Amino acid sequence: MSLLTTVILISLTISIILAIVSFWLPQMTPDYEKLSPYECGFDPLGSARLPFSIRFFLVAILFLLFDLEIALLLPLPWGDQLPSPLLTFSWASAILVLLTLGLIYEWLQGGLEWAE
């Protein structure tokens, strides 16, 4: 049996064991206090199920997108050691231009404004 097969088999076995244990181990005894939306001891003043604004999610997605951009561009300084560093630089520039154009479009459409 190869090393890769052994590692996959061990990790799959551990995952299945942990999933089974986490399903059967916890005690399911919910009471009124645990089922209430607030557990701080105060009575709720309003509904806890109010929807978030779509703008909140838009800003969160933009944050994740630009955070991923940094993760993609982080290995760029090591890209000059590749056989064609100009190709690496052009791909990184294309990613930056595409994300910048998307941000400008979103800004011009007013999607980043909190109040209207």
DRENKOL-58026 format. One record per residue: residue in one letter; x, y, z of N, C-alpha, C in turn. Coordinates in Angstrom, 3 decimals. Each point is the difference from the previous one (the first is absolute). Layout:
N
   residu        n_x        n_y        n_z       ca_x       ca_y       ca_z        c_x        c_y        c_z
        A          X          Y          Z          X          Y          Z          X          Y          Z
...
//
This chain:
116
   residu        n_x        n_y        n_z       ca_x       ca_y       ca_z        c_x        c_y        c_z
        M      0.848     -1.166      0.000     -0.848      1.166      0.000      0.900      1.237      0.000
        S     -0.315      0.964     -0.848      0.846      1.182     -0.101     -0.232      0.938      1.173
        L      0.887      0.931      0.149     -0.072      0.961      1.095     -1.230      0.893     -0.138
        L     -0.299      0.411     -1.213     -1.162      0.862     -0.227     -1.296     -0.716      0.358
        T     -0.128     -1.249     -0.363     -1.195     -0.770      0.343     -0.129     -0.160      1.504
        T      1.111     -0.229      0.671     -0.018     -0.150      1.452     -0.428      1.295      0.686
        V      0.526      1.125     -0.465     -0.350      1.290      0.604     -1.478      0.304     -0.232
        I     -0.497     -0.242     -1.201     -1.416      0.251     -0.288     -0.887     -0.916      0.832
        L      0.384     -1.251      0.146     -0.780     -0.952      0.791     -0.031      0.397      1.473
        I      1.135      0.408      0.544      0.049      0.407      1.408     -0.824      1.257      0.223
        S      0.131      0.993     -0.873     -0.763      1.237      0.190     -1.496     -0.229     -0.175
        L     -0.385     -0.865     -0.918     -1.405     -0.333     -0.173     -0.548     -0.739      1.221
        T      0.776     -0.911      0.547     -0.424     -0.736      1.193     -0.158      0.937      1.196
        I      0.961      0.883      0.199     -0.085      0.950      1.118     -1.194      0.927     -0.175
        S     -0.258      0.454     -1.227     -1.141      0.881     -0.255     -1.316     -0.694      0.298
        I     -0.135     -1.235     -0.426     -1.236     -0.743      0.254     -0.195     -0.255      1.489
        I      1.073     -0.362      0.695     -0.101     -0.236      1.446     -0.405      1.274      0.728
        L      0.606      1.139     -0.360     -0.342      1.267      0.657     -1.426      0.427     -0.313
        A     -0.463     -0.238     -1.213     -1.378      0.347     -0.343     -0.985     -0.842      0.785
        I      0.269     -1.287      0.146     -0.889     -0.881      0.758      0.000      0.375      1.481
        V      1.178      0.265      0.545      0.088      0.371      1.422     -0.706      1.332      0.255
        S      0.171      0.978     -0.894     -0.650      1.299      0.213     -1.506     -0.081     -0.175
        F     -0.483     -0.995     -0.708     -1.442     -0.162     -0.157     -0.629     -0.654      1.228
        W      0.673     -0.968      0.594     -0.577     -0.745      1.105      0.381      0.516      1.374
        L      1.072      0.771      0.105      0.504      0.397      1.310     -0.774      1.141      0.671
        P     -0.407      1.042     -0.708     -0.613      1.127      0.738     -1.366     -0.357      0.562
        Q     -0.315      0.646      1.122     -1.296     -0.224      0.635     -0.976      1.038     -0.547
        M     -1.068     -0.468     -0.591     -0.992      0.881     -0.588     -1.127      0.240      0.994
        T      0.154      0.963      0.874     -1.055      0.356      0.939     -0.248      1.507     -0.078
        P     -0.655      0.457     -1.063     -0.260      1.436     -0.094     -1.105      0.423      0.962
        D      0.158      1.147      0.599     -1.029      0.559      0.849     -0.399      1.376     -0.547
        Y     -0.883      0.686      0.707     -0.514      1.274     -0.489      1.108      1.036     -0.137
        E      0.911      0.035      0.945      1.058      1.009     -0.036      0.966     -0.228     -1.160
        K      0.284     -1.248     -0.293      0.901     -0.286     -1.110     -0.659      0.258     -1.350
        L     -1.300     -0.169     -0.068     -0.700      0.205     -1.255     -0.354      1.458     -0.255
        S      0.135      0.849      1.025     -0.307      1.412     -0.196      1.131      0.663     -0.794
        P     -0.321      1.037     -0.781      1.032      0.612     -0.839      1.063      0.750      0.787
        Y     -0.305      0.433      1.212      0.968      0.717      0.824      0.267     -0.798      1.259
        E      1.260     -0.181      0.339      0.336     -0.755      1.203      0.687      0.876      1.030
        C     -0.201      1.303     -0.077      0.707      0.893      0.915     -0.808      0.288      1.262
        G     -1.228     -0.472      0.088     -0.801      0.222      1.189     -1.038      1.082     -0.190
        F      0.067      0.753     -1.089     -0.982      1.048     -0.271     -1.092     -0.538     -0.912
        D     -1.184      0.545      0.155     -1.080     -0.361     -0.908      0.256      0.691     -1.344
        P     -0.263     -0.681     -1.091      0.228      0.634     -1.302     -0.964      1.162     -0.228
        L      0.515      1.082     -0.573     -0.828      1.178     -0.254     -0.690     -0.077     -1.357
        G      0.609     -0.686     -0.943     -0.576     -0.122     -1.332      0.277     -1.388     -0.545
        S     -0.252     -0.148     -1.260      0.228     -1.285     -0.633      1.493     -0.196     -0.246
        A      0.481     -1.190      0.254      1.409     -0.306     -0.252      0.214     -0.461     -1.428
        R     -1.056     -0.074     -0.763      0.076     -0.521     -1.356     -0.107      1.101     -1.051
        L      0.419      1.213      0.343     -0.050      1.084     -0.976      1.029     -0.255     -1.094
        P     -0.361      0.238     -1.242      0.946     -0.255     -1.096      1.098      1.054     -0.049
        F      1.187     -0.432     -0.401      1.100      0.928     -0.199     -0.188      0.718     -1.329
        S      0.589      1.157     -0.097     -0.019      0.726     -1.262      0.899     -0.713     -1.005
        I     -0.390      0.032     -1.256      0.800     -0.636     -1.044      1.337      0.718     -0.157
        R      0.068      1.242      0.399      1.261      0.759     -0.091      1.043     -0.567      0.964
        F     -0.456     -0.505      1.126      0.926     -0.636      0.938      0.683     -1.190     -0.658
        F     -0.780     -0.805     -0.693      0.561     -1.169     -0.667      0.891      0.402     -1.164
        L     -0.336      1.084     -0.684      0.824      0.475     -1.105      1.372      0.434      0.489
        V      0.041      0.735      1.097      1.281      0.428      0.555      0.787     -1.206      0.508
        A     -0.685     -0.966      0.585      0.694     -1.206      0.471      0.587     -0.782     -1.166
        I     -0.740     -0.106     -1.103      0.517     -0.712     -1.169      1.168      0.749     -0.611
        L     -0.083      1.326     -0.047      1.127      0.779     -0.527      1.237     -0.172      0.875
        F     -0.201     -0.035      1.309      1.136     -0.221      0.889      0.644     -1.352     -0.261
        L     -0.816     -1.037     -0.127      0.539     -1.332     -0.275      0.699     -0.053     -1.352
        L     -0.566      0.685     -0.978      0.592      0.006     -1.332      1.384      0.644      0.019
        F      0.127      1.139      0.657      1.298      0.661      0.036      0.968     -0.695      0.959
        D     -0.539     -0.697      0.972      0.858     -0.807      0.861      0.577     -1.172     -0.789
        L     -0.825     -0.608     -0.845      0.498     -1.074     -0.863      0.977      0.526     -1.038
        E     -0.194      1.233     -0.422      0.942      0.595     -0.945      1.392      0.081      0.613
        I      0.075      0.383      1.245      1.297      0.065      0.681      0.609     -1.394      0.099
        A     -0.835     -0.990      0.279      0.516     -1.370      0.088      0.493     -0.501     -1.353
        L     -0.653      0.433     -1.079      0.446     -0.406     -1.329      1.274      0.711     -0.417
        L      0.153      1.243      0.422      1.157      0.783     -0.428      1.179     -0.114      0.955
        L     -0.179     -0.669      1.116      1.094     -0.137      0.958      1.220     -0.724     -0.570
        P     -0.170     -1.070     -0.776      1.198     -0.664     -0.542      0.605      0.713     -1.211
        L     -0.492      1.178     -0.343      0.512      0.706     -1.174      1.491      0.328      0.077
        P      0.560      0.407      1.137      1.452      0.262      0.022      0.853     -1.223     -0.325
        W     -0.524     -1.189      0.260      0.751     -1.197     -0.338     -0.221     -0.406     -1.454
        G     -0.932      0.679     -0.671     -0.288     -0.318     -1.386      1.096      0.417     -0.956
        D      0.890      0.905      0.430      1.079      0.414     -0.901      1.069     -1.079     -0.147
        Q     -0.091     -1.046      0.781      0.959     -1.099     -0.137     -0.488     -1.069     -0.977
        L     -1.197      0.174     -0.541     -0.539     -0.941     -0.970      0.663      0.224     -1.362
        P     -0.147     -0.946     -0.900      0.625      0.167     -1.324     -0.527      1.214     -0.768
        S     -1.271      0.375      0.187     -0.537      1.174     -0.695     -0.647      0.939      1.022
        P      0.791      0.872      0.620     -0.574      0.901      1.014     -0.943      1.038     -0.607
        L      0.146      0.305     -1.276     -0.896      0.969     -0.632     -1.424     -0.547     -0.086
        L     -0.148     -1.295     -0.249     -1.316     -0.623     -0.028     -0.658      0.051      1.375
        T      0.771     -0.279      1.036     -0.525      0.062      1.372     -0.451      1.417      0.333
        F      0.815      0.983     -0.372     -0.354      1.391      0.272     -1.237      0.422     -0.786
        S     -0.138     -0.465     -1.225     -1.164      0.385     -0.801     -1.279     -0.628      0.563
        W      0.060     -1.234      0.482     -1.176     -0.613      0.620     -0.389      0.733      1.286
        A      0.993      0.365      0.801     -0.288      0.739      1.236     -0.586      1.364     -0.318
        S      0.524      0.647     -1.040     -0.538      1.304     -0.404     -1.428     -0.142     -0.516
        A     -0.277     -1.065     -0.722     -1.359     -0.222     -0.499     -0.982     -0.195      1.150
        I      0.405     -0.724      1.031     -0.861     -0.187      1.171     -0.272      1.335      0.680
        L      1.049      0.800      0.179     -0.163      1.307      0.646     -0.892      0.931     -0.826
        V      0.194      0.020     -1.315     -0.819      0.862     -0.850     -1.457     -0.441      0.043
        L     -0.249     -1.298     -0.060     -1.370     -0.505      0.042     -0.684      0.351      1.315
        L      0.685     -0.189      1.106     -0.595      0.328      1.297     -0.199      1.507      0.162
        T      0.933      0.789     -0.510     -0.137      1.450      0.093     -1.169      0.492     -0.841
        L     -0.166     -0.541     -1.200     -1.138      0.384     -0.835     -1.328     -0.395      0.654
        G     -0.040     -1.165      0.632     -1.206     -0.406      0.713     -0.316      0.916      1.170
        L      1.023      0.416      0.727     -0.210      0.913      1.125     -0.480      1.358     -0.485
        I      0.585      0.503     -1.096     -0.426      1.286     -0.542     -1.450     -0.072     -0.476
        Y     -0.357     -1.092     -0.660     -1.380     -0.167     -0.452     -0.967     -0.017      1.180
        E      0.340     -0.731      1.041     -0.863     -0.075      1.179     -0.112      1.356      0.681
        W      1.087      0.724      0.036      0.018      1.329      0.610     -0.887      0.956     -0.789
        L      0.111     -0.033     -1.339     -0.796      0.895     -0.833     -1.485     -0.349      0.029
        Q     -0.335     -1.265      0.192     -1.397     -0.409      0.080     -0.628      0.343      1.353
        G      0.827      0.408      0.973     -0.510      0.376      1.313     -0.192     -1.182      0.926
        G      0.628     -1.095     -0.294     -0.173     -1.178      0.835      0.737      0.066      1.330
        L      0.909      0.934      0.140      0.779      0.112      1.239     -0.543      1.081      0.930
        E     -1.087      0.647     -0.383     -0.591      1.043      0.836     -0.876     -0.635      1.081
        W      0.174      0.408      1.230     -0.787     -0.563      1.088     -1.370      0.652      0.090
        A     -0.040      1.305     -0.177     -1.278      0.712      0.092     -0.296      0.642     -1.347
        E     -1.277      0.109     -0.312     -0.389      0.573     -1.293     -0.583      1.371      0.166
//
